[in-house]
Amino acid sequence: MGSQKLKNEALDEYKFTFEFYLDSSAHIEADDRLKRSQSPDDYDETASLTDSIFEYFNENGRTYHSYHAGSYHFPNDEKELDRLNNQHEILKILLDGRNYLAPLSQTNPPLRILDIATGTGRWAIEMGDEFPRACVIGTDLSPIQPDLVPPNVHFYVDDANDEWQSGRDWHGVDYIHCRVTIGCWDDMASLIRKGFERLRPGGWMESQEPHCDVHCDDGEVPASHGVKRWWDEMCRASAAAGRPLHITPMIKQMYIDAGFVDVQEKVYKIPMNGWPKVPRLKRLGELWHRNVEEGMSGLSYALFHRVNGMQKEEIEVSLVDVRRDLADQKVHIYEKFYVVWGRKPGEPSDAASMYSSPRSSHSREVPRSVNTTNDDVMQTG
């Protein structure tokens, strides 16, 4: 335990970046300072710590992060990475092709963007492409991001539950983003306050989070419904583990309490299977059904095992009814997805806005208006 703590403390001081950008015509020069034969004893402790973050631990056939092990209850294996990448595309469909709702613009683009709990890094990479003059930083507990990324995108291994490192490039940030991070935090209000502190005056923060419950406009979802029972138990177990899932409707107030102004909230409906009549919503429901079904075991294993003491076989048996009811199109269930964004008061001062991005530095003002209407109406087929 002491050894793990020592490693975590050392990691907190170490920068991990996994970007790689090299044209195929470029010549790679060898480091002539290297010895022809190098003993393992020649490597320092930091190098071994770097290796340790890739040594994931296995539990019930799934792998989990090793940095601050056990603090995040969801897997990081290839199956989960595929699901997360697919989920990213589904959420872009939900948001009409957008990655954000905060009023960012190409006229006055953000120069520093921070993506907390970046996962596979897809969002950060796309933002790097959209805003090539910005420095985009993604942080996560696992180094699961790709090697080939835009030159302005950087990934770090870090735990945003901890105190944010003052030495990192996290001050004077223009835009902070969190997506589907419910269950990551012991105190989301604290995370939002940290974000507020690191933003430059006039900067924006945005949270995109599901509400872990099921809804039905035709009437109340029965307490016996498999998906409702599953979400209720997930919320109970996650709360017992100190990572509450039920707080999404409170996020807007957390932004206000932290000091944000111009706080907006937009709530979307995501059908949980193909029951809607409108083709776009039907397709969205089919995709979300697959996303939930493919992620169900991975989302359940660690919490139900560590908190409830259940074994893998017991967990799978408990999910049989959940999968059956998830596919039942006679019950028109949907999930709510909240997007909340707010602005730090004030105008950017010269001192706050004269930092350097990979390509340029200049000050600018962020637009303040955004459409918050949602006209999607679901009909059964």
Contacts in CASP RR format, 6 or more apart in sequence:
PFRMAT RR
TARGET T0000
AUTHOR 0000-0000-0000
METHOD contacts of the structure
MODEL  1
MGSQKLKNEALDEYKFTFEFYLDSSAHIEADDRLKRSQSPDDYDETASLT
DSIFEYFNENGRTYHSYHAGSYHFPNDEKELDRLNNQHEILKILLDGRNY
LAPLSQTNPPLRILDIATGTGRWAIEMGDEFPRACVIGTDLSPIQPDLVP
PNVHFYVDDANDEWQSGRDWHGVDYIHCRVTIGCWDDMASLIRKGFERLR
PGGWMESQEPHCDVHCDDGEVPASHGVKRWWDEMCRASAAAGRPLHITPM
IKQMYIDAGFVDVQEKVYKIPMNGWPKVPRLKRLGELWHRNVEEGMSGLS
YALFHRVNGMQKEEIEVSLVDVRRDLADQKVHIYEKFYVVWGRKPGEPSD
AASMYSSPRSSHSREVPRSVNTTNDDVMQTG
4 69 0 8 1.000
7 49 0 8 1.000
7 52 0 8 1.000
8 67 0 8 1.000
8 68 0 8 1.000
10 45 0 8 1.000
10 46 0 8 1.000
10 49 0 8 1.000
11 49 0 8 1.000
11 53 0 8 1.000
11 67 0 8 1.000
11 157 0 8 1.000
12 158 0 8 1.000
12 162 0 8 1.000
12 165 0 8 1.000
14 46 0 8 1.000
14 49 0 8 1.000
14 50 0 8 1.000
15 156 0 8 1.000
15 168 0 8 1.000
16 50 0 8 1.000
16 53 0 8 1.000
16 143 0 8 1.000
16 155 0 8 1.000
16 156 0 8 1.000
16 157 0 8 1.000
17 154 0 8 1.000
17 155 0 8 1.000
17 156 0 8 1.000
18 143 0 8 1.000
18 145 0 8 1.000
18 147 0 8 1.000
18 149 0 8 1.000
18 155 0 8 1.000
19 147 0 8 1.000
19 149 0 8 1.000
19 151 0 8 1.000
19 153 0 8 1.000
19 154 0 8 1.000
19 155 0 8 1.000
20 147 0 8 1.000
20 148 0 8 1.000
20 149 0 8 1.000
21 148 0 8 1.000
21 149 0 8 1.000
21 150 0 8 1.000
21 151 0 8 1.000
22 28 0 8 1.000
35 42 0 8 1.000
52 66 0 8 1.000
52 67 0 8 1.000
53 65 0 8 1.000
53 66 0 8 1.000
53 67 0 8 1.000
53 142 0 8 1.000
53 143 0 8 1.000
53 157 0 8 1.000
54 66 0 8 1.000
54 143 0 8 1.000
55 66 0 8 1.000
56 63 0 8 1.000
56 64 0 8 1.000
56 65 0 8 1.000
56 66 0 8 1.000
56 76 0 8 1.000
56 77 0 8 1.000
56 142 0 8 1.000
57 63 0 8 1.000
57 64 0 8 1.000
57 66 0 8 1.000
57 69 0 8 1.000
58 64 0 8 1.000
59 301 0 8 1.000
59 302 0 8 1.000
59 305 0 8 1.000
60 301 0 8 1.000
60 302 0 8 1.000
60 305 0 8 1.000
60 311 0 8 1.000
60 312 0 8 1.000
60 315 0 8 1.000
61 312 0 8 1.000
62 75 0 8 1.000
62 77 0 8 1.000
62 79 0 8 1.000
62 80 0 8 1.000
62 297 0 8 1.000
62 298 0 8 1.000
62 301 0 8 1.000
62 302 0 8 1.000
63 75 0 8 1.000
63 76 0 8 1.000
63 77 0 8 1.000
64 70 0 8 1.000
64 72 0 8 1.000
64 74 0 8 1.000
64 75 0 8 1.000
64 76 0 8 1.000
64 302 0 8 1.000
65 72 0 8 1.000
65 76 0 8 1.000
65 141 0 8 1.000
65 142 0 8 1.000
67 141 0 8 1.000
67 142 0 8 1.000
67 157 0 8 1.000
67 159 0 8 1.000
68 141 0 8 1.000
68 159 0 8 1.000
68 161 0 8 1.000
70 302 0 8 1.000
71 141 0 8 1.000
71 159 0 8 1.000
71 161 0 8 1.000
72 141 0 8 1.000
72 183 0 8 1.000
72 184 0 8 1.000
73 183 0 8 1.000
73 238 0 8 1.000
73 241 0 8 1.000
73 243 0 8 1.000
73 302 0 8 1.000
73 303 0 8 1.000
73 306 0 8 1.000
74 80 0 8 1.000
74 298 0 8 1.000
74 299 0 8 1.000
74 302 0 8 1.000
75 298 0 8 1.000
75 301 0 8 1.000
75 302 0 8 1.000
76 141 0 8 1.000
76 142 0 8 1.000
76 144 0 8 1.000
79 294 0 8 1.000
80 295 0 8 1.000
80 298 0 8 1.000
81 120 0 8 1.000
81 144 0 8 1.000
83 291 0 8 1.000
83 294 0 8 1.000
83 295 0 8 1.000
84 119 0 8 1.000
84 120 0 8 1.000
84 122 0 8 1.000
85 120 0 8 1.000
85 122 0 8 1.000
86 287 0 8 1.000
86 290 0 8 1.000
86 291 0 8 1.000
86 294 0 8 1.000
87 180 0 8 1.000
87 291 0 8 1.000
88 120 0 8 1.000
88 122 0 8 1.000
88 123 0 8 1.000
90 284 0 8 1.000
90 287 0 8 1.000
90 288 0 8 1.000
90 291 0 8 1.000
91 179 0 8 1.000
91 180 0 8 1.000
91 208 0 8 1.000
91 337 0 8 1.000
92 98 0 8 1.000
92 99 0 8 1.000
93 280 0 8 1.000
93 283 0 8 1.000
93 284 0 8 1.000
93 287 0 8 1.000
94 268 0 8 1.000
94 270 0 8 1.000
94 284 0 8 1.000
94 337 0 8 1.000
95 101 0 8 1.000
95 268 0 8 1.000
95 339 0 8 1.000
99 123 0 8 1.000
99 126 0 8 1.000
99 127 0 8 1.000
99 130 0 8 1.000
100 127 0 8 1.000
100 175 0 8 1.000
100 177 0 8 1.000
100 206 0 8 1.000
100 341 0 8 1.000
101 206 0 8 1.000
101 264 0 8 1.000
101 266 0 8 1.000
101 339 0 8 1.000
101 341 0 8 1.000
101 370 0 8 1.000
102 175 0 8 1.000
102 204 0 8 1.000
102 205 0 8 1.000
102 206 0 8 1.000
102 341 0 8 1.000
102 342 0 8 1.000
102 370 0 8 1.000
103 204 0 8 1.000
103 366 0 8 1.000
103 367 0 8 1.000
103 368 0 8 1.000
103 369 0 8 1.000
103 370 0 8 1.000
104 110 0 8 1.000
104 131 0 8 1.000
104 175 0 8 1.000
104 204 0 8 1.000
104 366 0 8 1.000
105 366 0 8 1.000
105 367 0 8 1.000
106 131 0 8 1.000
108 364 0 8 1.000
108 365 0 8 1.000
108 366 0 8 1.000
108 367 0 8 1.000
109 131 0 8 1.000
109 133 0 8 1.000
109 134 0 8 1.000
109 364 0 8 1.000
110 131 0 8 1.000
110 134 0 8 1.000
110 174 0 8 1.000
110 175 0 8 1.000
110 203 0 8 1.000
110 366 0 8 1.000
111 133 0 8 1.000
111 134 0 8 1.000
111 135 0 8 1.000
111 174 0 8 1.000
111 355 0 8 1.000
111 357 0 8 1.000
111 360 0 8 1.000
111 361 0 8 1.000
111 362 0 8 1.000
112 134 0 8 1.000
112 135 0 8 1.000
112 137 0 8 1.000
112 169 0 8 1.000
112 172 0 8 1.000
112 173 0 8 1.000
112 174 0 8 1.000
112 175 0 8 1.000
112 355 0 8 1.000
112 357 0 8 1.000
113 124 0 8 1.000
113 127 0 8 1.000
113 128 0 8 1.000
113 131 0 8 1.000
113 134 0 8 1.000
113 135 0 8 1.000
113 136 0 8 1.000
113 137 0 8 1.000
113 173 0 8 1.000
113 174 0 8 1.000
113 175 0 8 1.000
113 176 0 8 1.000
113 177 0 8 1.000
114 137 0 8 1.000
114 138 0 8 1.000
114 139 0 8 1.000
114 170 0 8 1.000
114 173 0 8 1.000
114 175 0 8 1.000
114 176 0 8 1.000
114 177 0 8 1.000
114 198 0 8 1.000
115 121 0 8 1.000
115 123 0 8 1.000
115 124 0 8 1.000
115 127 0 8 1.000
115 136 0 8 1.000
115 137 0 8 1.000
115 138 0 8 1.000
115 139 0 8 1.000
115 177 0 8 1.000
115 178 0 8 1.000
115 179 0 8 1.000
116 138 0 8 1.000
116 139 0 8 1.000
116 160 0 8 1.000
116 176 0 8 1.000
116 177 0 8 1.000
116 178 0 8 1.000
116 181 0 8 1.000
116 191 0 8 1.000
117 139 0 8 1.000
117 140 0 8 1.000
117 141 0 8 1.000
117 160 0 8 1.000
117 178 0 8 1.000
117 179 0 8 1.000
117 181 0 8 1.000
117 184 0 8 1.000
118 124 0 8 1.000
118 138 0 8 1.000
118 139 0 8 1.000
118 140 0 8 1.000
118 145 0 8 1.000
118 155 0 8 1.000
119 140 0 8 1.000
119 142 0 8 1.000
119 144 0 8 1.000
119 145 0 8 1.000
120 144 0 8 1.000
120 145 0 8 1.000
120 146 0 8 1.000
121 138 0 8 1.000
121 140 0 8 1.000
121 145 0 8 1.000
121 146 0 8 1.000
121 155 0 8 1.000
123 177 0 8 1.000
123 179 0 8 1.000
124 136 0 8 1.000
124 137 0 8 1.000
124 138 0 8 1.000
124 145 0 8 1.000
124 149 0 8 1.000
124 153 0 8 1.000
124 155 0 8 1.000
125 136 0 8 1.000
125 146 0 8 1.000
125 149 0 8 1.000
125 150 0 8 1.000
125 153 0 8 1.000
127 134 0 8 1.000
127 136 0 8 1.000
127 153 0 8 1.000
127 177 0 8 1.000
128 134 0 8 1.000
128 136 0 8 1.000
128 150 0 8 1.000
128 152 0 8 1.000
128 153 0 8 1.000
129 150 0 8 1.000
132 150 0 8 1.000
132 152 0 8 1.000
132 359 0 8 1.000
133 152 0 8 1.000
133 357 0 8 1.000
133 358 0 8 1.000
133 359 0 8 1.000
133 360 0 8 1.000
134 152 0 8 1.000
134 174 0 8 1.000
134 357 0 8 1.000
135 152 0 8 1.000
135 154 0 8 1.000
135 169 0 8 1.000
135 357 0 8 1.000
135 358 0 8 1.000
136 150 0 8 1.000
136 152 0 8 1.000
136 153 0 8 1.000
136 154 0 8 1.000
137 154 0 8 1.000
137 155 0 8 1.000
137 156 0 8 1.000
137 168 0 8 1.000
137 169 0 8 1.000
137 170 0 8 1.000
138 145 0 8 1.000
138 153 0 8 1.000
138 154 0 8 1.000
138 155 0 8 1.000
138 156 0 8 1.000
139 155 0 8 1.000
139 156 0 8 1.000
139 157 0 8 1.000
139 158 0 8 1.000
139 160 0 8 1.000
140 155 0 8 1.000
140 156 0 8 1.000
140 157 0 8 1.000
140 158 0 8 1.000
141 157 0 8 1.000
141 158 0 8 1.000
141 159 0 8 1.000
142 157 0 8 1.000
143 155 0 8 1.000
143 157 0 8 1.000
145 155 0 8 1.000
149 155 0 8 1.000
151 358 0 8 1.000
152 357 0 8 1.000
152 358 0 8 1.000
152 359 0 8 1.000
156 168 0 8 1.000
158 165 0 8 1.000
160 184 0 8 1.000
160 185 0 8 1.000
160 191 0 8 1.000
160 194 0 8 1.000
161 184 0 8 1.000
161 185 0 8 1.000
161 186 0 8 1.000
161 187 0 8 1.000
161 191 0 8 1.000
164 170 0 8 1.000
164 194 0 8 1.000
164 198 0 8 1.000
170 198 0 8 1.000
171 198 0 8 1.000
172 198 0 8 1.000
172 199 0 8 1.000
172 200 0 8 1.000
172 352 0 8 1.000
172 355 0 8 1.000
173 195 0 8 1.000
173 198 0 8 1.000
173 199 0 8 1.000
173 200 0 8 1.000
173 203 0 8 1.000
174 199 0 8 1.000
174 200 0 8 1.000
174 203 0 8 1.000
174 204 0 8 1.000
174 366 0 8 1.000
175 203 0 8 1.000
175 204 0 8 1.000
175 205 0 8 1.000
175 206 0 8 1.000
176 195 0 8 1.000
176 198 0 8 1.000
176 199 0 8 1.000
176 204 0 8 1.000
176 205 0 8 1.000
176 206 0 8 1.000
177 205 0 8 1.000
177 206 0 8 1.000
177 208 0 8 1.000
178 191 0 8 1.000
178 206 0 8 1.000
178 207 0 8 1.000
178 208 0 8 1.000
178 209 0 8 1.000
179 207 0 8 1.000
179 208 0 8 1.000
179 209 0 8 1.000
180 208 0 8 1.000
180 209 0 8 1.000
180 210 0 8 1.000
181 207 0 8 1.000
181 209 0 8 1.000
182 188 0 8 1.000
182 209 0 8 1.000
182 210 0 8 1.000
182 212 0 8 1.000
182 245 0 8 1.000
182 247 0 8 1.000
182 248 0 8 1.000
183 238 0 8 1.000
183 243 0 8 1.000
183 244 0 8 1.000
183 245 0 8 1.000
184 243 0 8 1.000
185 191 0 8 1.000
185 243 0 8 1.000
186 242 0 8 1.000
186 243 0 8 1.000
188 244 0 8 1.000
188 247 0 8 1.000
188 251 0 8 1.000
188 254 0 8 1.000
189 254 0 8 1.000
189 257 0 8 1.000
189 258 0 8 1.000
192 205 0 8 1.000
192 207 0 8 1.000
192 251 0 8 1.000
192 254 0 8 1.000
192 255 0 8 1.000
192 258 0 8 1.000
193 258 0 8 1.000
195 205 0 8 1.000
195 258 0 8 1.000
196 205 0 8 1.000
196 258 0 8 1.000
196 259 0 8 1.000
196 260 0 8 1.000
196 344 0 8 1.000
199 205 0 8 1.000
199 344 0 8 1.000
200 344 0 8 1.000
200 348 0 8 1.000
200 352 0 8 1.000
200 353 0 8 1.000
201 344 0 8 1.000
201 345 0 8 1.000
201 346 0 8 1.000
201 347 0 8 1.000
201 348 0 8 1.000
201 349 0 8 1.000
201 352 0 8 1.000
202 343 0 8 1.000
202 344 0 8 1.000
202 345 0 8 1.000
202 346 0 8 1.000
202 347 0 8 1.000
202 348 0 8 1.000
202 365 0 8 1.000
202 366 0 8 1.000
203 343 0 8 1.000
203 344 0 8 1.000
203 348 0 8 1.000
203 366 0 8 1.000
204 341 0 8 1.000
204 342 0 8 1.000
204 343 0 8 1.000
204 344 0 8 1.000
204 366 0 8 1.000
205 255 0 8 1.000
205 260 0 8 1.000
205 341 0 8 1.000
205 342 0 8 1.000
205 344 0 8 1.000
206 339 0 8 1.000
206 340 0 8 1.000
206 341 0 8 1.000
206 342 0 8 1.000
207 251 0 8 1.000
207 255 0 8 1.000
207 338 0 8 1.000
207 339 0 8 1.000
207 340 0 8 1.000
207 341 0 8 1.000
208 337 0 8 1.000
208 338 0 8 1.000
208 339 0 8 1.000
209 248 0 8 1.000
209 251 0 8 1.000
209 337 0 8 1.000
209 338 0 8 1.000
209 340 0 8 1.000
210 248 0 8 1.000
210 270 0 8 1.000
210 335 0 8 1.000
210 336 0 8 1.000
210 337 0 8 1.000
210 338 0 8 1.000
211 248 0 8 1.000
211 249 0 8 1.000
211 335 0 8 1.000
211 336 0 8 1.000
211 337 0 8 1.000
211 338 0 8 1.000
212 231 0 8 1.000
212 234 0 8 1.000
212 235 0 8 1.000
212 245 0 8 1.000
212 246 0 8 1.000
212 248 0 8 1.000
213 228 0 8 1.000
213 231 0 8 1.000
213 235 0 8 1.000
213 246 0 8 1.000
213 335 0 8 1.000
213 336 0 8 1.000
214 221 0 8 1.000
214 225 0 8 1.000
214 227 0 8 1.000
214 228 0 8 1.000
214 231 0 8 1.000
214 272 0 8 1.000
214 333 0 8 1.000
214 334 0 8 1.000
214 335 0 8 1.000
215 221 0 8 1.000
215 269 0 8 1.000
215 333 0 8 1.000
215 334 0 8 1.000
215 335 0 8 1.000
215 336 0 8 1.000
216 331 0 8 1.000
216 332 0 8 1.000
216 333 0 8 1.000
216 334 0 8 1.000
217 332 0 8 1.000
217 334 0 8 1.000
217 378 0 8 1.000
218 332 0 8 1.000
221 227 0 8 1.000
221 228 0 8 1.000
221 331 0 8 1.000
221 333 0 8 1.000
222 228 0 8 1.000
223 229 0 8 1.000
225 325 0 8 1.000
225 331 0 8 1.000
225 333 0 8 1.000
226 321 0 8 1.000
226 322 0 8 1.000
226 324 0 8 1.000
226 325 0 8 1.000
226 326 0 8 1.000
227 272 0 8 1.000
227 322 0 8 1.000
227 325 0 8 1.000
227 326 0 8 1.000
227 333 0 8 1.000
229 321 0 8 1.000
229 322 0 8 1.000
230 296 0 8 1.000
230 300 0 8 1.000
230 319 0 8 1.000
230 322 0 8 1.000
233 304 0 8 1.000
233 308 0 8 1.000
234 245 0 8 1.000
234 299 0 8 1.000
234 300 0 8 1.000
234 303 0 8 1.000
235 244 0 8 1.000
235 245 0 8 1.000
235 246 0 8 1.000
237 303 0 8 1.000
237 304 0 8 1.000
237 307 0 8 1.000
237 308 0 8 1.000
238 244 0 8 1.000
238 245 0 8 1.000
238 303 0 8 1.000
239 245 0 8 1.000
239 246 0 8 1.000
240 307 0 8 1.000
241 303 0 8 1.000
241 306 0 8 1.000
241 307 0 8 1.000
248 336 0 8 1.000
248 338 0 8 1.000
249 338 0 8 1.000
251 265 0 8 1.000
251 338 0 8 1.000
251 340 0 8 1.000
252 263 0 8 1.000
252 265 0 8 1.000
252 338 0 8 1.000
252 340 0 8 1.000
255 263 0 8 1.000
255 340 0 8 1.000
255 341 0 8 1.000
255 342 0 8 1.000
256 263 0 8 1.000
259 344 0 8 1.000
259 345 0 8 1.000
260 342 0 8 1.000
260 343 0 8 1.000
260 344 0 8 1.000
261 342 0 8 1.000
261 343 0 8 1.000
261 344 0 8 1.000
261 345 0 8 1.000
262 342 0 8 1.000
262 343 0 8 1.000
262 368 0 8 1.000
263 340 0 8 1.000
263 341 0 8 1.000
263 342 0 8 1.000
263 343 0 8 1.000
264 340 0 8 1.000
264 341 0 8 1.000
264 342 0 8 1.000
264 370 0 8 1.000
264 372 0 8 1.000
265 338 0 8 1.000
265 339 0 8 1.000
265 340 0 8 1.000
265 372 0 8 1.000
266 338 0 8 1.000
266 339 0 8 1.000
266 340 0 8 1.000
266 372 0 8 1.000
266 374 0 8 1.000
267 336 0 8 1.000
267 337 0 8 1.000
267 338 0 8 1.000
267 339 0 8 1.000
267 374 0 8 1.000
268 336 0 8 1.000
268 337 0 8 1.000
268 338 0 8 1.000
268 339 0 8 1.000
268 374 0 8 1.000
268 376 0 8 1.000
269 334 0 8 1.000
269 335 0 8 1.000
269 336 0 8 1.000
269 337 0 8 1.000
269 376 0 8 1.000
269 378 0 8 1.000
270 284 0 8 1.000
270 285 0 8 1.000
270 288 0 8 1.000
270 334 0 8 1.000
270 335 0 8 1.000
270 336 0 8 1.000
270 337 0 8 1.000
271 281 0 8 1.000
271 282 0 8 1.000
271 284 0 8 1.000
271 285 0 8 1.000
271 288 0 8 1.000
271 332 0 8 1.000
271 333 0 8 1.000
271 334 0 8 1.000
271 378 0 8 1.000
272 285 0 8 1.000
272 288 0 8 1.000
272 289 0 8 1.000
272 292 0 8 1.000
272 326 0 8 1.000
272 333 0 8 1.000
272 334 0 8 1.000
272 335 0 8 1.000
273 285 0 8 1.000
273 286 0 8 1.000
273 288 0 8 1.000
273 289 0 8 1.000
273 326 0 8 1.000
273 327 0 8 1.000
273 328 0 8 1.000
273 329 0 8 1.000
273 333 0 8 1.000
274 282 0 8 1.000
274 283 0 8 1.000
274 285 0 8 1.000
274 286 0 8 1.000
274 289 0 8 1.000
274 329 0 8 1.000
275 282 0 8 1.000
275 285 0 8 1.000
275 329 0 8 1.000
275 330 0 8 1.000
275 332 0 8 1.000
275 380 0 8 1.000
275 381 0 8 1.000
276 282 0 8 1.000
276 284 0 8 1.000
276 285 0 8 1.000
276 332 0 8 1.000
276 378 0 8 1.000
276 379 0 8 1.000
276 380 0 8 1.000
276 381 0 8 1.000
277 378 0 8 1.000
277 379 0 8 1.000
277 380 0 8 1.000
277 381 0 8 1.000
278 376 0 8 1.000
278 377 0 8 1.000
278 378 0 8 1.000
278 379 0 8 1.000
281 376 0 8 1.000
281 378 0 8 1.000
282 381 0 8 1.000
288 335 0 8 1.000
289 326 0 8 1.000
289 327 0 8 1.000
292 326 0 8 1.000
293 323 0 8 1.000
293 326 0 8 1.000
293 327 0 8 1.000
296 319 0 8 1.000
296 322 0 8 1.000
296 323 0 8 1.000
297 315 0 8 1.000
297 316 0 8 1.000
297 319 0 8 1.000
300 315 0 8 1.000
300 318 0 8 1.000
300 319 0 8 1.000
301 312 0 8 1.000
301 315 0 8 1.000
304 310 0 8 1.000
304 314 0 8 1.000
304 315 0 8 1.000
304 318 0 8 1.000
305 311 0 8 1.000
305 312 0 8 1.000
305 315 0 8 1.000
310 318 0 8 1.000
325 331 0 8 1.000
332 378 0 8 1.000
332 380 0 8 1.000
334 378 0 8 1.000
341 370 0 8 1.000
343 366 0 8 1.000
343 368 0 8 1.000
347 365 0 8 1.000
348 363 0 8 1.000
348 364 0 8 1.000
348 365 0 8 1.000
350 363 0 8 1.000
353 362 0 8 1.000
353 363 0 8 1.000
353 364 0 8 1.000
354 361 0 8 1.000
354 363 0 8 1.000
355 361 0 8 1.000
END
